[in-house]
Amino acid sequence: MSFLDFDYELKLNFSSPVTDHRFILRCLPLRDLSQLPDAVEAEVFPHSSLWRSSAPNEGGTLMGSVDFEHTEFTARTRGRVFEREGYDTGAPHFAYLHFTSVTEPNEFLRDVAKKFDRHSKNYNLALKAMEEVNSMLTYTENATDSDTTADEALRMKKGVCQDYAHIYCSLMRLLGVPTRYVAGLLKGVGETHAWNECYLDGHWRAFDCTNDKPATNGYVKLAVGVDARQCALNRGVFTPLLGKVAEQSQRVRGRVETS
């Protein structure tokens, strides 16, 4: 158990002015039994219409619009989170046992699953599966993108945190363990990170296959879901000026420190 200070910033740059910019940002910490946010501040620039929503067991969301011309957009949230590993006992949704288009297991992964005892749905099983997934890929920046599937990453034998988390979802669901994808921030990592939570012995327990360790200290959850697509942190639409083409680039900065 510990207090964590976090700071998240998203910067968007447009190659030419845009307007009618509508955005949905999942950049407020999740509130559940394992994580309690406190004194969270949020701001966007340019100043615009802004709505903030939060519900139990859902990530907080910033929604808004910029109705005038702009070439830059920044959203920033910061505050404190009290993390309590092992406290979340909420019953799993049935969706966490099913595959999605990006977590569908291939034959290789189905063969791997046969090495495990499907009747031992416990913490040790999850640890061994985590170690197995960690050994399947070589962490390689920019090797994959947001649309890469678990199957594609396995064939390339390289990927980033999203790919490790998708493969772990596949393997653990094959073993009959409800498993969810988590997007958020990690202490010591300057951008967003992805890991997993499994429902074991009546509790949600967290595992970080990328770093081959339980995700127990220094993690701030922003979104949970069945896969990365459901946990997308930044969605938006905008309109370029008449006769113009506007390309968007983005940069994300994240910081987590123990209070």
PLY file of the C-alpha trace (Angstrom):
ply
format ascii 1.0
element vertex 259
property float x
property float y
property float z
element edge 258
property int vertex1
property int vertex2
end_header
0.00 0.00 0.00
1.34 3.43 -0.90
0.53 6.92 -2.11
1.55 7.78 -5.64
1.80 11.23 -7.21
1.10 11.20 -10.94
1.32 13.71 -13.78
0.00 12.96 -17.29
0.25 15.22 -20.32
-0.96 14.78 -23.90
0.19 17.18 -26.61
-1.33 17.22 -30.11
0.14 19.19 -33.00
-1.66 19.82 -36.29
0.18 20.58 -39.53
-2.38 23.29 -40.36
-5.15 24.99 -38.34
-8.19 22.92 -37.40
-11.52 23.69 -35.79
-14.56 21.80 -34.46
-12.19 19.62 -32.46
-14.12 17.10 -30.34
-12.18 14.92 -27.90
-12.69 12.11 -25.38
-9.69 11.50 -23.11
-9.42 8.70 -20.56
-6.70 10.39 -18.55
-8.21 10.42 -15.05
-7.27 7.57 -12.68
-9.63 4.65 -12.33
-11.50 4.51 -9.03
-11.99 0.99 -7.69
-11.20 -1.04 -4.57
-7.52 -1.30 -5.50
-6.96 2.34 -6.35
-8.39 5.51 -4.80
-7.63 8.84 -6.57
-7.39 12.03 -4.53
-7.05 15.75 -5.35
-7.02 15.14 -9.11
-6.72 18.27 -11.26
-7.40 18.50 -14.98
-6.90 21.22 -17.57
-6.79 21.61 -21.34
-5.33 24.26 -23.63
-6.62 26.08 -25.58
-9.37 26.66 -23.03
-12.58 25.07 -24.24
-15.86 23.55 -23.22
-14.91 20.73 -20.86
-16.84 17.96 -19.10
-15.39 15.60 -16.57
-17.06 12.31 -15.72
-16.25 9.41 -13.46
-18.13 6.34 -12.33
-17.29 3.43 -9.98
-15.12 0.78 -11.66
-14.66 2.99 -14.73
-11.83 5.26 -15.74
-12.42 8.97 -15.44
-13.04 10.78 -18.72
-12.47 14.30 -20.00
-14.75 15.31 -22.85
-14.89 18.61 -24.64
-14.58 20.67 -27.77
-12.49 23.48 -29.24
-14.66 25.40 -31.68
-12.08 27.91 -32.93
-8.92 27.59 -35.03
-5.87 26.06 -33.36
-2.72 24.14 -34.28
-1.86 22.77 -30.83
-3.82 21.04 -28.09
-2.66 20.02 -24.61
-4.45 18.07 -21.89
-2.90 17.58 -18.47
-4.03 15.74 -15.33
-2.21 15.37 -12.04
-2.93 14.32 -8.50
-2.48 11.48 -6.05
-3.54 7.83 -5.96
-3.69 5.47 -2.99
-2.94 1.96 -4.28
-4.07 -1.15 -2.39
-2.87 -4.32 -4.10
-5.22 -7.29 -3.77
-8.25 -5.35 -2.47
-10.37 -5.48 -5.64
-12.85 -8.35 -5.25
-15.39 -7.22 -7.84
-16.85 -10.15 -9.78
-15.50 -10.43 -13.35
-17.62 -9.67 -16.39
-18.05 -12.66 -18.72
-16.31 -10.68 -21.49
-12.97 -11.21 -19.76
-13.13 -14.90 -20.67
-13.70 -14.30 -24.37
-11.34 -13.42 -27.20
-11.43 -10.30 -29.35
-10.09 -9.70 -32.85
-6.70 -8.67 -31.43
-6.47 -11.32 -28.69
-7.58 -14.37 -30.68
-5.00 -17.11 -29.92
-3.14 -18.88 -32.72
-2.18 -22.55 -32.77
1.19 -21.86 -31.17
-0.45 -20.25 -28.14
-3.01 -23.05 -27.91
-0.13 -25.53 -27.75
1.55 -23.45 -25.03
-1.66 -23.52 -22.99
-1.58 -27.33 -22.99
1.57 -27.23 -20.85
-0.39 -25.71 -17.97
-2.78 -27.34 -15.54
-6.15 -25.77 -16.37
-7.53 -26.96 -13.03
-5.03 -24.87 -11.03
-6.40 -21.38 -11.55
-4.22 -19.81 -8.87
-1.52 -17.20 -8.40
1.35 -19.56 -9.26
-0.31 -20.44 -12.56
-0.55 -16.74 -13.43
3.12 -16.17 -12.52
4.29 -19.08 -14.69
2.15 -17.85 -17.58
3.61 -14.36 -17.17
7.15 -15.74 -17.38
6.18 -17.75 -20.47
4.75 -14.70 -22.26
7.78 -12.58 -21.35
10.02 -15.12 -23.07
8.00 -15.05 -26.30
8.90 -11.51 -27.42
11.87 -9.19 -27.58
10.84 -5.71 -26.52
11.32 -3.51 -29.60
10.10 0.07 -29.80
7.98 0.91 -32.87
7.93 -2.74 -33.95
4.14 -2.80 -33.84
1.25 -0.33 -33.91
-2.16 0.06 -32.29
-3.75 -2.41 -34.72
-1.22 -5.25 -34.26
-2.80 -8.48 -33.05
-1.41 -11.01 -30.61
-0.95 -13.43 -33.51
1.07 -10.91 -35.54
3.32 -10.01 -32.61
3.98 -13.69 -31.90
4.95 -14.28 -35.52
7.39 -11.35 -35.43
8.63 -12.37 -31.95
8.89 -8.71 -30.97
6.65 -5.96 -29.72
5.85 -3.44 -26.99
3.85 -3.54 -23.77
0.54 -3.62 -25.63
1.57 -6.83 -27.38
2.73 -8.57 -24.21
-0.59 -7.67 -22.58
-2.65 -8.93 -25.54
-0.80 -12.25 -25.59
-1.27 -12.67 -21.84
-4.99 -12.01 -22.27
-5.07 -14.76 -24.89
-3.17 -17.32 -22.85
-4.97 -16.75 -19.55
-8.41 -16.79 -21.17
-7.43 -20.06 -22.86
-6.74 -21.36 -19.34
-10.18 -20.24 -18.17
-8.98 -17.30 -16.06
-10.88 -13.99 -16.44
-8.23 -11.51 -17.59
-8.41 -7.85 -18.43
-6.15 -5.41 -20.23
-5.00 -2.36 -18.24
-3.68 0.93 -19.62
-2.03 3.50 -17.39
1.19 4.86 -15.99
4.17 3.19 -14.33
6.81 4.68 -12.07
10.05 5.09 -13.98
8.39 4.99 -17.42
7.94 8.36 -19.12
4.92 7.40 -21.19
1.86 5.18 -20.92
2.17 1.49 -20.12
0.04 -1.67 -20.41
-0.31 -4.68 -18.12
-2.96 -7.19 -17.02
-5.22 -8.16 -14.15
-6.47 -11.72 -13.53
-9.32 -12.83 -11.30
-7.79 -15.45 -8.99
-9.15 -16.85 -5.73
-11.76 -14.12 -5.49
-9.37 -11.19 -6.12
-8.03 -9.26 -9.10
-4.23 -9.65 -9.17
-1.97 -7.63 -11.47
0.86 -8.86 -13.72
3.31 -6.99 -15.95
4.58 -9.36 -18.64
6.75 -6.69 -20.26
8.83 -6.41 -17.09
8.21 -10.00 -15.94
6.92 -9.07 -12.48
3.67 -8.64 -10.52
2.27 -5.15 -11.08
2.02 -4.31 -7.40
3.84 -1.01 -6.77
4.05 2.20 -8.76
1.18 1.57 -11.19
-1.65 4.05 -11.88
-4.64 2.63 -13.77
-6.37 4.85 -16.33
-8.53 2.28 -18.14
-9.40 -1.42 -18.08
-11.08 -3.49 -20.78
-10.92 -6.55 -22.97
-8.05 -5.19 -25.10
-6.13 -2.06 -26.10
-8.86 -0.86 -28.43
-11.37 -0.71 -25.60
-8.77 1.05 -23.44
-7.80 3.75 -25.96
-6.86 6.84 -23.95
-7.23 9.43 -26.71
-10.07 9.70 -29.22
-11.10 12.72 -31.22
-12.24 14.26 -34.49
-11.44 17.63 -36.02
-12.13 19.66 -39.16
-9.34 21.24 -41.24
-9.92 24.66 -42.76
-11.53 24.65 -46.16
-9.12 23.43 -48.82
-6.49 22.39 -46.28
-5.15 19.02 -45.14
-4.23 18.64 -41.47
-2.01 15.84 -40.17
-1.95 15.13 -36.44
1.05 14.11 -34.34
1.00 13.41 -30.63
3.35 13.16 -27.70
2.52 11.67 -24.31
4.41 12.28 -21.09
3.73 10.45 -17.85
5.31 10.62 -14.40
4.64 8.56 -11.28
6.47 9.02 -7.99
6.00 7.57 -4.51
4.77 10.22 -2.06
0 1
1 2
2 3
3 4
4 5
5 6
6 7
7 8
8 9
9 10
10 11
11 12
12 13
13 14
14 15
15 16
16 17
17 18
18 19
19 20
20 21
21 22
22 23
23 24
24 25
25 26
26 27
27 28
28 29
29 30
30 31
31 32
32 33
33 34
34 35
35 36
36 37
37 38
38 39
39 40
40 41
41 42
42 43
43 44
44 45
45 46
46 47
47 48
48 49
49 50
50 51
51 52
52 53
53 54
54 55
55 56
56 57
57 58
58 59
59 60
60 61
61 62
62 63
63 64
64 65
65 66
66 67
67 68
68 69
69 70
70 71
71 72
72 73
73 74
74 75
75 76
76 77
77 78
78 79
79 80
80 81
81 82
82 83
83 84
84 85
85 86
86 87
87 88
88 89
89 90
90 91
91 92
92 93
93 94
94 95
95 96
96 97
97 98
98 99
99 100
100 101
101 102
102 103
103 104
104 105
105 106
106 107
107 108
108 109
109 110
110 111
111 112
112 113
113 114
114 115
115 116
116 117
117 118
118 119
119 120
120 121
121 122
122 123
123 124
124 125
125 126
126 127
127 128
128 129
129 130
130 131
131 132
132 133
133 134
134 135
135 136
136 137
137 138
138 139
139 140
140 141
141 142
142 143
143 144
144 145
145 146
146 147
147 148
148 149
149 150
150 151
151 152
152 153
153 154
154 155
155 156
156 157
157 158
158 159
159 160
160 161
161 162
162 163
163 164
164 165
165 166
166 167
167 168
168 169
169 170
170 171
171 172
172 173
173 174
174 175
175 176
176 177
177 178
178 179
179 180
180 181
181 182
182 183
183 184
184 185
185 186
186 187
187 188
188 189
189 190
190 191
191 192
192 193
193 194
194 195
195 196
196 197
197 198
198 199
199 200
200 201
201 202
202 203
203 204
204 205
205 206
206 207
207 208
208 209
209 210
210 211
211 212
212 213
213 214
214 215
215 216
216 217
217 218
218 219
219 220
220 221
221 222
222 223
223 224
224 225
225 226
226 227
227 228
228 229
229 230
230 231
231 232
232 233
233 234
234 235
235 236
236 237
237 238
238 239
239 240
240 241
241 242
242 243
243 244
244 245
245 246
246 247
247 248
248 249
249 250
250 251
251 252
252 253
253 254
254 255
255 256
256 257
257 258
